[in-house]
Amino acid sequence: MQAKNPKESRTIVTDLVLPSETNPLNNLFGGELLARMDRAASIAARRHSRRIVVTASVNHVAFNKVIPLGSVVTVEAAVSRAFKSSMEIVLDVWIEDRESGKRSKANEAIYTFVAVDETGAPVRVPGIDPETEKEKERFEAALRRKQLSLVLAGKMQPQDATELKAIFD
């Protein structure tokens, strides 16, 4: 199975924040943003694996800025690393200034998806071959996050988490 570049999975979803999607302060509901990110991550994972994909976990979400009613919101997603059947997807959320059109980063997240067959059984996915410095940084960080997750879940012994140990050596 030939490795792919993260740009092959890149997904950009742009939409408008409508009144039914806002809280009493007229800002986008967090859950609505999570759903938008989940859809973008799902598309990125499917583009990478060319298989049915399911959300395995939401590893990290940062709601750094509110997203007001009427905002143009862009969610950018790409696979940062692929393991056996799982893929880590990094998402950046941008909002446009209504008057200048200048974009600013509002939020970010990291999701994990698993590729499955028609019965729901996990299937292998292609690896990732990062090219840019940002892609390489995200690729390396994904392994540290995976090892940390495995250690915390009791599925890996701390002494076996070589990437985590390297941080402290």
N, C-alpha and C positions, 0 to 999 in steps of 0.2 A: 504494500500500500504506500503510495508516494505521498510525502509530506506536502503540506500546502502553506502558503503565506497567509498571515492574518488578513491582508487586504482582500483576499478572495472571499472572506466571510463578512466583510464590512457591510453593515446595514445602517441606513439613515432613515429615520422616521420623523417627519415634521407634521405638527398639528397645532390647532388653535385651542386655547382653554376657554370652554363654554360655561355659561352660568350653572348648568346642572352638575358640573364637575368641581364646584368650588364649595368651600366651607363658609361659615357665617362671616369670616373676614375677607371673603372674596378672593381667596387663594386656592390653588389647586389642591384637592384632597391628596394626602400622601398615598393612599391606596390606589387612587387613579394613576398617579405617577408610577407606582410599583407595577401596575398592570401594563402600562405603556412600555416600561423597561422589559418586562417579562416577554411581551410580544416581540420586541426588537431583538432580544437575546435569543429567543426561539428561532427567529429567522436566520440569525448569524450561525447558530449551531446547526441548523438544517443545511445551510449553504456549505458549511464545512464538511459535514458528515454525509450529506445526501441521503439521510435516513429520517425516520420518525424520531423526534426528540421529546424528552420530558424534563421538566424542571426538577432538579435534585435538591438544590439548596440556594438560598439567597445568603451569600457569605458576608456581604458587607453592603450597607446602604448609608450614604451621608446626605441628609437634607440640609444643605448649606445655605440656600437662599429660598425664600418663598417665591412662588410662581403666580403672579397676579392674573386675575380674570382678563381675558383678551390677549394674553401673551402668546407669542409664537414660540413653541417648544420643539426643540430638536433633540432626539435621542440617537446617539451614535453607539453602535455595538460592534465588537469584533472578538473572535476567539483569540485568547492570549496564549493558551497552551492546551494540548490534548493529551490525555492519558490513554488507558486501554479503551474504555467506552465513554469516558466522561470528558467534558470540555469546560474550561473556565472561560467565561465571557466577561470582558470589561466593558462597562458602559459609562459614557459621559453624557450629561444632560446640559443643554445650552438654552438660554433664552435670548431673544432679540429685544433690544431697546426699541420701543414703538416709534420713536422719532428719528433716531440716528441710524437704526438698523444694525448697530454694533452688537456682536454676540458676546455673552459672558457665561462662564461656567456656573451652573446653579447647583448641580448635584452629580453624584457618581455612585456606581454600584459594581458589585462583582457577583455574578450568578454562576452556578454550575448546572450543566445539562448533561443528560445521558442519552446516547443513541440506543434505540431499541428496534427489534423486529416487530412483525405484525402480532406476535403473541405477547409482547412486552418484555422479552428477554434482551439483556444488554448485548450489543454488537460492537466489534472493534471499529475504531475511527482512525483516519489518517493523523499523523503527527503534524506538528507545526514547525515551519522553518522561518524564524524571524529574520528580517533584513535590517530594518531601521534600528537606531539606538533605543527608541521608545518601545518597539516591539521586543527587543532583546531584554530590556529591563522588566517588562511585564511577563515575559516568558520565564525568566529566572525567579521572579517574585512568586509566580504561581506555584512552583514546586515547594517553596518555603511555606506558603499558605496551606498547601495540601498536607505536608508533613505535620504542621502544627495541628491541623484538624484531626489527623489520624492519631497523634499523640493524645490530644484532649479526649478523643473518643475511646481511648484505650486499645486502639487497633495497631499501634506502633509503639515500640519501646523508645523512650527519649534518646537512649544511646545510639539508636539506629537512624535517627533523624539527622543525617549528615549535613544537609543544607542549613538546618537550624543551628547545629553545633558550630558550623563555620562562621556564623555571625559573631559568636562569643570567643572564638579561638584567636 
